């Protein structure tokens, strides 16, 4: 599946730009411009070419663009579409929990300071982050001020009930970590 959206270059209002995006692939830990596979670039650009014609794409069409080498420091620079790289590439990691629900809550502490996380939203980060931030805010208040200082608000109770389902400790992380160490560091399975 490929998505298209028009973009506006603030430095040149006449310049027509288009964002072409696709869903992620489960194929490694690469991110940034190097994380975009050439076959994925070719697929996205060929769909754009079929939908909008080759005149939309810079010189050479979809196959030529997908095979171009990366322009150093352009894809993650401060420009949206740098002039020296008319087909800017970028990819990012979207961590997701095993059950698909985000991880929201305290995961430990550094000295006396508790450490909280709000992560694992997968492709729904923008969609869920506002709501899980509310949940996390209630957890931080409960932890820092103590449960006895919390009000009896119905909304507050619902948020804390939801927090129980998003608790990071719902997974057996010590067991998972032990197995990872054995498999990847010691070369022992199980």
Buried (B, 14 or more C-beta within 10 A) or exposed (E): EBEBEEEEBEEEEEEEBEEBEBEBEEEEEEBBBEBBBEEBBBBBBBBBBEEEEBEBBEEEBBEBBBEBEBBEEBBEEEEEBBEEBBBBBEBEEBEBBEEEBBBBBBBEEEEEEBEBBBBBBBEBBEEBBEEBEBBBEBBBBBBEEEEEEBEEEEEBEEBBEBBEEBBBEBEEEEEEEEBEEEEEEEEEEE
